[in-house]
Amino acid sequence: MSENLIAVLLGIVEGLTEFIPVSSTGHMIIVGHMIGFEGNLAKIFDVVIQLGAILAVLVLYKERFARFLTKEGWQLGSGLTGWHIAAGCVPTMAFAFLVHSFIKKYLFSPATVAVGLVLGAFLMICAEHRIKGHEKELVQDVDHISLRQALYIGFFQFLSLWPGFSRSGSTMGGALLVGVNRKAGADFTFIMALPIMVAACLFELLKNLSALSSGDLMVLAIGFVTAFVVGYLSIVWFMKFLQRSTLTAFGIYRILLALVTIGYFYL
């Protein structure tokens, strides 16, 4: 398979899975192992296509991010503020910095991904079961999320550091458990994702930039554009999906994917 075709394939995988609760990292590890795409270029490529997905969030929520650049965007009591985003992001970013090397060394394998897929599935399915019959009591709009709820959702995000668990899966499942409905939880998850993903991507890019050659630029550009376009469409589709369905379907998919992963790599 040519590198350009690999770029398109992985860009599609990243765009499809980054923002829905199925774990983009898990999918990238599984697909990368399947096609043998590893090494320095693969490390840089993973970072670049994540930046493409980040751009999709920035475009879709541009008014929100523009507001965070104003004084009103940091005034508590005026809807979702920068303080809410900081409460959700900062604890995870600090913890991730401490455990990053351990995770990269010991947890980036199909087996650990399969474990994360199953555990994340149970979290979402249990959260859906717990709120059944009480959905009208949940926070319905992201502007009504409290600072405490934002902090608790951020703590659930710790779980996403395990490859395969999924950032959106952990935060949306956690949001349901702390009283926030699916739509508001998804909005908060996507907005909160941008600073975390930017920090993580820049950290990885600076570590591996020296291995980049001029011949790799076309591959990176193809992956970046593909991830942006597919990521944009994925978010639009997912938000519509949440208006008529639950997270349980994604939980079932994750369990099936974990079984397929174990069967493919270990049986």
N, C-alpha and C positions, 0 to 999 in steps of 0.2 A: 504494500500500500504506500503510495507517495506521501510525502510530508504535507503537501497541500491538501490532499484528501483527508489525512489525519486531522489537520487543522479544522476543516469543516466539520468532521464528525465530532471531535471533542468540543468545538464551539457550540454545536447543537446540544450536546449532552449538558454542558455547563449552563447554557441559557435555559434549557428546559427544567433543570433540577435545582438551580441556585436558590430560587425563591419559593418553591413548593416544598412541603415537608417530607422529602424523601432522601435528603442528604446529597448535595452536589459533590462533596469531597468523597463520599463513599462510592458514588457512581464513577467519578474520575479515576479512583484507585482501581476499581474493578475493570473498567474499560481499558485503562492504561496497561494493566497486567495482561489483559486478553490480547491486545495488539502489539505488546512489547515496546510501547513508547515510554522510555525511561531515560535517565541521565540528566545532564545539565540543561539541555534544551527543553526537556519535559518540565523541569522545575520552573524555568522562566515562563514557559508557555502557560502553565497553570495559573501563574500570577497575572499574566497579561489578559487572559480571557476572563478572569474574575473582574479585572478593571473594566472590561467591556460590559459585564453584567451590572457593575456599579453605575455605569453611565446611564443604563436603562432606568434605574431607580431615581437618579438625579433628574432625568427628563420628566418622568411621570409625577414626581413630587416636587417640582421646581419651586412652586409657590411656598411650600412648607419650608424648604431650605432657605429661600430668600428671606422669609420672616425671621428665621433664626439669626439673621445678620442685623436685625433691628433691635432696638431697646425693648419693644413690646414682646418680641420673641423670647425674652428672658424674664418676663414679669409673671409671677405665679398668680393664678386666678384668671388668666386670659387664654385658656385653652392649653393645648400641647405646647410646652416650652422647651428651650434648650436644657433646662434643669431636668426635665423628664428624660430626655435622651441621655444626658450625662449619668443619671441614676441607673439607667439600663445598661450603659456601655462601660463605664469606668471600672467597676468591680471585675467584669469579665476580662477586660484588656489587661488589667494588672495581674490577674491570675494566669492568663494565657502567656504573658511574658515570662512568668516563673516556670511554667511547665512545658513551654514550647519544645525545647530540645528533647525532653523525655518522650513527648507525643510523637515527634518526627522519627525518633529512633526505634520505638517499640510498638507503636499502634497503627502504623501505616501498612496494613496487610489485609488481604481479603477476609481472613478469619476474624480480626477485630472489627472490621466493617460490618460483617454479618451480625456480630453481637450487638453493635450499636444500632443497626437497623431494627432488630427485634425489640430491644429495650425502648427505643423511641416509639415504636409502634404501640407498645403496651401503655406508654405514657399518654399518647393521644387517645387511644381507645378508652382508657380508664377515665380520662378527663371528660370525654363525650358522655360516658355513662353517668358520671357524677352530676352533670348539669341538666340531664334529661328531665324535662318537665319544669325547669326553672330558668329557661332562657330569657324570659321577659324581665327577670330580675338582674340580668347582667348589664354592665356598661355597654351602651350601644354605639358610642361614638368615641373616636380616639381623643377628641378634645376634652372628654370627661374622665379620662384615666387619671387617677390620683398619683401623687409623687410616690406614695408607698407602694401602690400597685406596679408602677414603673420599676421600682427597685426590686421587688419580688420577681417580676418577669426577667429582670437582668440576672438574678441569681439562678433561675432556671436555665439561663443561657450558658452557665458553666457546663451543663451536660453536653452541649454541642461541641465541646473541645475533644470529645471522644469521636473519632472518625466514624461516620455512619449514623450518628445520633441525629444530626441535622439541627442547624441553628433555628430555622423557621419552625421545625417540629417541636423543639424544646420550648421555644418562646410562645408559640401559639397554644400548645398544650398547657404550659404554665399559665398563660393568660386566662384560659377557661377556668383553671383551678382557683385563680385569685379574683374571679368575678368579672372578667372582660369577655365580650362575645367574640366570635370568629373574625368578623369584619374589622372591628376596632383592634383586635389583637394582631391581625395581619398588617394593617396600616402601621401600627407601632413597630412591628417586627421589621418591615421594609425600611422605614425611616431610620430606625436605630441601626440597621445593618450598615449603612453607608460609612459612618466614621470608623466602625470596627473593621470593615473590609478594606478601607483605604489604608488604615494603619498596618494591618496584617500584610497587605499586598506590597506596600512600600518597604516594609521590613524584609520580606522575602526577596524583593527585586534588588535591593541594595546588597544583599548577601550573595546573589548569584549573577549580578550584572557583568562581572568580569569574564564570565564564560560565554557571553553573547557575541556572535560574529555577525558581520554585515549580511551574510547569506541567509541568516535566520529571520530577517526583518519581514520578508513576504509571508512566511508561515505565521509569524506573530500577528501581522496585520489581518490576515484572513480569519484567524481564530478570534481576534478582538471584535471585528465587525460582525461575525456570525453570532458570537455570544451576546452582543448588544441587541441585535435584531430579534433573536429568538427569546432572549430574556425579557424584552419589552412585551412581546406578544404573550409570553408565559404569565407575566404578572396580570395583564389585562384579562386573560382567560381565567386565571385562578380567582381573582376577585369576583367575577361573575359566578363562578362555580360555588363559592362560599355562600352566595345568596340563596342557593337551593339545596345544598348538601352539607355533609359533615366531614370531619377529618378521618372518620373511620375507614373510608375507602383507601386512603393513603396508608393507614396502618396495615390493612390487609395486603396491599401491594408490597410494603416493606418486608413483611414476613415471607411472602412468596419469593421476593428477590433474595433474601437471606438464604433460603433453602436452595435456590438455584446456584448461588455463589458457592455454598459449601459443596454442592454436588459437582460443580464444574472444576473447582480447584483441588478438592480433597478426596473425592470418591472415584 
